[in-house]
């Protein structure tokens, strides 16, 4: 009787291990996919921040029309012109 219980516990342990590593693999793949998409968008010149330039990490190097307009406004505001 105890042999049957041990087999069930070993199967459960194996199944939980398999599921744990499968979840780890899926989350790793998602992370790599997100990172790859961000790199591709940067390479293609696409906006990463849906046009919200204020907190964008690549604002200084960005050449999109919205970013250029925001840079002009910021430059005017810093020089005191309106």
VEXNU-330026 format. One line per field, with one value per atom (N, C-alpha, C, O): x, y, z; residue in three letters; atom name. Coordinates in steps of 0.001 Angstrom, whole numbers. Example, Ala and Ser with C-alpha at 12.3 -4.5 7.8 and 13.67 -1.06 7.14 Angstrom:
! residues 2
X: c(13190  12300  13200  14236  12850  13670  12900  13409)
Y: c(-5690  -4500  -3300  -3319  -2250  -1060  30  1138)
Z: c(7800  7800  7800  8465  7080  7140  7870  8039)
resn: c(ALA  ALA  ALA  ALA  SER  SER  SER  SER)
name: c(N  CA  C  O  N  CA  C  O)
This chain:
! residues 82
X: c(822  0  869  580  1913  2778  3539  3910  3773  4434  3595  4143  2289  1381  1352  1301  1385  1396  2696  2692  3811  5107  5139  5694  4544  4502  3692  4080  2558  1709  2451  2401  3144  3889  5028  5285  5706  6781  6235  6862  5083  4462  4065  4257  3517  3138  4364  4353  5415  6652  7208  7648  7184  7662  6785  7299  5477  4555  4725  4731  4861  5057  6389  6482  7403  8694  8603  9129  7931  7760  6971  7345  5900  5091  5873  5761  6654  7456  8444  8551  9170  10155  9502  10072  8331  7608  7178  7294  6682  6292  7508  7423  8628  9860  10294  10709  10199  10554  9645  10110  8342  7389  7642  7629  7870  8116  9430  9535  10423  11678  11498  12061  10708  10441  9687  9969  8737  8005  8939  8848  9826  10791  11693  11938  12186  13035  12236  12759  10976  10132  9885  9933  9622  9393  10661  10614  11795  13070  13376  13821  13134  13375  12469  12902  11215  10292  10736  10690  11163  11632  12842  12920  13782  14966  14580  15132  13631  13191  12525  12784  11666  10996  11994  11858  12984  14011  14781  15061  15122  15871  15053  15606  13745  12887  12456  11841  12770  12417  10993  10452  10377  9010  9004  9983  7901  7751  7491  6622  8242  8102  7089  6580  6793  6034  4674  4101  4157  2849  2722  1658  3805  3766  3856  3719  4080  4237  5725  6439  6180  7617  8231  9432  7448  7992  8874  9975  8416  9152  9831  10168  10034  10624  12117  12808  12601  14017  14929  16126  14404  15220  14832  15039  14282  13787  14900  14673  16093  17180  17623  18022  17559  18001  16857  17100  15631  14468  14314  14558  13903  13707  12281  12033  11340  9944  9372  9826  8382  7804  7298  7504  6650  6170  7327  7270  8371  9534  10228  10651  10351  10981  10169  10729  8852  7980  8134  8211  8179  8347  9695  9794  10732  12059  12045  12657  11334  11223  10538  10990  9447  8699  9571  9604  10263  11141  12272  12663  12799  13876  13360  14034  12146  11557  11276  11499  10784  10457  11733  11719  12811  14045  14740  15473  14509  15144  14273  14715  13062  12184  11270  10480  11339  10473  9150  9066  8118  6807  6299  5207)
Y: c(-1193  0  1261  2219  1256  2421  2623  3748  1527  1627  2440  3240  2249  2990  4470  5318  4780  6179  6849  7999  6130  6676  6964  7977  6074  6295  7540  8337  7698  8870  10143  11133  10120  11301  11618  12783  10579  10800  11378  12250  10903  11454  12903  13737  13202  14592  15489  16581  15020  15795  16035  17138  14992  15122  16098  16943  15984  16852  18312  19210  18547  19933  20477  21656  19652  20094  20439  21460  19577  19832  21117  21942  21288  22509  23751  24801  23636  24781  25205  26389  24232  24568  24997  25799  24477  24928  26386  27182  26733  28119  29035  30145  28583  29370  29572  30667  28530  28634  29585  30384  29496  30383  31834  32716  32092  33477  33987  35163  33124  33521  33853  34829  33038  33287  34606  35359  34881  36144  37327  38329  37212  38283  38528  39676  37460  37588  38191  39015  37786  38333  39823  40580  40236  41663  42460  43524  41947  42627  42717  43756  41626  41619  42582  43234  42676  43599  45046  45860  45356  46711  47057  48157  46125  46367  46551  47408  45743  45852  47195  47838  47627  48912  50058  50998  49990  51028  51049  52116  49869  49766  50290  50912  50043  50489  51942  52506  52544  53939  54141  55238  53128  53239  53836  53729  54457  55051  53952  53103  53976  52974  53386  52537  54652  55182  55725  56558  55279  55706  57227  57785  57887  59325  60152  61374  59523  60250  60507  59662  61658  61919  62267  62083  62753  63274  62264  62610  61048  60055  58998  57924  59277  58293  58166  59159  56931  56683  57081  57278  57205  57556  58933  59204  59786  61091  61933  62571  61943  62784  62384  63242  61099  60627  60500  60214  60704  60448  61517  62702  61065  61986  61996  62489  61456  61458  62873  63689  63168  64515  64985  66142  64118  64525  64868  65851  64065  64311  65602  66380  65837  67074  68288  69312  68171  69261  69493  70639  68431  68557  69180  69981  68823  69406  70901  71683  71304  72738  73498  74567  72933  73581  73695  74747  72642  72676  73670  74342  73768  74722  76153  77013  76404  77742  78098  79227  77111  77357  77630  78458  76950  77148  78446  79006  78936  80199  81403  82541  81188  82267  82807  83708  82301  82759  82002  80902  82619  81966  81974  81469)
Z: c(0  0  0  -718  792  866  -441  -777  -1187  -2480  -3465  -4223  -3465  -4336  -3988  -4879  -2714  -2267  -2686  -3125  -2553  -2964  -4465  -4892  -5266  -6720  -7050  -7904  -6362  -6607  -6229  -6959  -5083  -4653  -5623  -5925  -6107  -7079  -8378  -8981  -8810  -10019  -9812  -10697  -8656  -8359  -8347  -8914  -7698  -7635  -9039  -9361  -9871  -11234  -12020  -12753  -11869  -12591  -12163  -13005  -10865  -10411  -10912  -11256  -10958  -11491  -12965  -13409  -13720  -15155  -15374  -16207  -14643  -14797  -14375  -15008  -13320  -12859  -13937  -14256  -14501  -15527  -16841  -17582  -17130  -18319  -18153  -19085  -16962  -16694  -16754  -17279  -16226  -16284  -17737  -18117  -18536  -19947  -20709  -21523  -20440  -21121  -20723  -21581  -19445  -19020  -19601  -19951  -19706  -20338  -21806  -22303  -22502  -23923  -24109  -25042  -23228  -23311  -23100  -23809  -22137  -21886  -23080  -23452  -23682  -24869  -26023  -26774  -26169  -27228  -27062  -28032  -25841  -25575  -25836  -26453  -25367  -25591  -27088  -27575  -27809  -29248  -29994  -30945  -29572  -30220  -30002  -30924  -28789  -28495  -29360  -29907  -29484  -30310  -31779  -32469  -32251  -33646  -33893  -34910  -32968  -33133  -33134  -33917  -32274  -32264  -33575  -34121  -34077  -35325  -36508  -37415  -36502  -37595  -37438  -38343  -36311  -36087  -35619  -35764  -35069  -34574  -33169  -32430  -32819  -31489  -30461  -30655  -29380  -28331  -27276  -26544  -27190  -26065  -26491  -25789  -27607  -28122  -28215  -27947  -28593  -28787  -27512  -27565  -26387  -25128  -24919  -24380  -25342  -25393  -24037  -23844  -23121  -21861  -21121  -20694  -20966  -20190  -21057  -20561  -22318  -23225  -22961  -22731  -22997  -22712  -23880  -23670  -25088  -26254  -26810  -27993  -25978  -26422  -27057  -28085  -26464  -26976  -28376  -29163  -28699  -30010  -31014  -32187  -30578  -31418  -32496  -32266  -33676  -34782  -35311  -36411  -34541  -34961  -34897  -34094  -35734  -35761  -34392  -34027  -33645  -32317  -31397  -30658  -31440  -30585  -31006  -30151  -32300  -32771  -32346  -31954  -32423  -31981  -30478  -30034  -29707  -28261  -27932  -27004  -28679  -28451  -28739  -28012  -29820  -30147  -29019  -28608  -28529  -27446  -26202  -25564  -25858  -24686  -24857  -23903  -26065  -26329  -26197  -25631  -26731  -26603  -25145  -24710  -24405  -22999  -22186  -21275  -22507  -21746  -22100  -21285  -23332  -23721  -23363  -23526  -22884  -22434  -23511  -23230  -24726  -25803  -25744  -25198  -26320  -26392  -27792  -28056)
resn: c(UNK  UNK  UNK  UNK  UNK  UNK  UNK  UNK  UNK  UNK  UNK  UNK  UNK  UNK  UNK  UNK  UNK  UNK  UNK  UNK  UNK  UNK  UNK  UNK  UNK  UNK  UNK  UNK  UNK  UNK  UNK  UNK  UNK  UNK  UNK  UNK  UNK  UNK  UNK  UNK  UNK  UNK  UNK  UNK  UNK  UNK  UNK  UNK  UNK  UNK  UNK  UNK  UNK  UNK  UNK  UNK  UNK  UNK  UNK  UNK  UNK  UNK  UNK  UNK  UNK  UNK  UNK  UNK  UNK  UNK  UNK  UNK  UNK  UNK  UNK  UNK  UNK  UNK  UNK  UNK  UNK  UNK  UNK  UNK  UNK  UNK  UNK  UNK  UNK  UNK  UNK  UNK  UNK  UNK  UNK  UNK  UNK  UNK  UNK  UNK  UNK  UNK  UNK  UNK  UNK  UNK  UNK  UNK  UNK  UNK  UNK  UNK  UNK  UNK  UNK  UNK  UNK  UNK  UNK  UNK  UNK  UNK  UNK  UNK  UNK  UNK  UNK  UNK  UNK  UNK  UNK  UNK  UNK  UNK  UNK  UNK  UNK  UNK  UNK  UNK  UNK  UNK  UNK  UNK  UNK  UNK  UNK  UNK  UNK  UNK  UNK  UNK  UNK  UNK  UNK  UNK  UNK  UNK  UNK  UNK  UNK  UNK  UNK  UNK  UNK  UNK  UNK  UNK  UNK  UNK  UNK  UNK  UNK  UNK  UNK  UNK  UNK  UNK  UNK  UNK  UNK  UNK  UNK  UNK  UNK  UNK  UNK  UNK  UNK  UNK  UNK  UNK  UNK  UNK  UNK  UNK  UNK  UNK  UNK  UNK  UNK  UNK  UNK  UNK  UNK  UNK  UNK  UNK  UNK  UNK  UNK  UNK  UNK  UNK  UNK  UNK  UNK  UNK  UNK  UNK  UNK  UNK  UNK  UNK  UNK  UNK  UNK  UNK  UNK  UNK  UNK  UNK  UNK  UNK  UNK  UNK  UNK  UNK  UNK  UNK  UNK  UNK  UNK  UNK  UNK  UNK  UNK  UNK  UNK  UNK  UNK  UNK  UNK  UNK  UNK  UNK  UNK  UNK  UNK  UNK  UNK  UNK  UNK  UNK  UNK  UNK  UNK  UNK  UNK  UNK  UNK  UNK  UNK  UNK  UNK  UNK  UNK  UNK  UNK  UNK  UNK  UNK  UNK  UNK  UNK  UNK  UNK  UNK  UNK  UNK  UNK  UNK  UNK  UNK  UNK  UNK  UNK  UNK  UNK  UNK  UNK  UNK  UNK  UNK  UNK  UNK  UNK  UNK  UNK  UNK  UNK  UNK  UNK  UNK  UNK  UNK  UNK  UNK  UNK  UNK  UNK  UNK  UNK  UNK  UNK  UNK  UNK  UNK)
name: c(N  CA  C  O  N  CA  C  O  N  CA  C  O  N  CA  C  O  N  CA  C  O  N  CA  C  O  N  CA  C  O  N  CA  C  O  N  CA  C  O  N  CA  C  O  N  CA  C  O  N  CA  C  O  N  CA  C  O  N  CA  C  O  N  CA  C  O  N  CA  C  O  N  CA  C  O  N  CA  C  O  N  CA  C  O  N  CA  C  O  N  CA  C  O  N  CA  C  O  N  CA  C  O  N  CA  C  O  N  CA  C  O  N  CA  C  O  N  CA  C  O  N  CA  C  O  N  CA  C  O  N  CA  C  O  N  CA  C  O  N  CA  C  O  N  CA  C  O  N  CA  C  O  N  CA  C  O  N  CA  C  O  N  CA  C  O  N  CA  C  O  N  CA  C  O  N  CA  C  O  N  CA  C  O  N  CA  C  O  N  CA  C  O  N  CA  C  O  N  CA  C  O  N  CA  C  O  N  CA  C  O  N  CA  C  O  N  CA  C  O  N  CA  C  O  N  CA  C  O  N  CA  C  O  N  CA  C  O  N  CA  C  O  N  CA  C  O  N  CA  C  O  N  CA  C  O  N  CA  C  O  N  CA  C  O  N  CA  C  O  N  CA  C  O  N  CA  C  O  N  CA  C  O  N  CA  C  O  N  CA  C  O  N  CA  C  O  N  CA  C  O  N  CA  C  O  N  CA  C  O  N  CA  C  O  N  CA  C  O  N  CA  C  O  N  CA  C  O  N  CA  C  O  N  CA  C  O  N  CA  C  O  N  CA  C  O  N  CA  C  O  N  CA  C  O  N  CA  C  O  N  CA  C  O  N  CA  C  O)
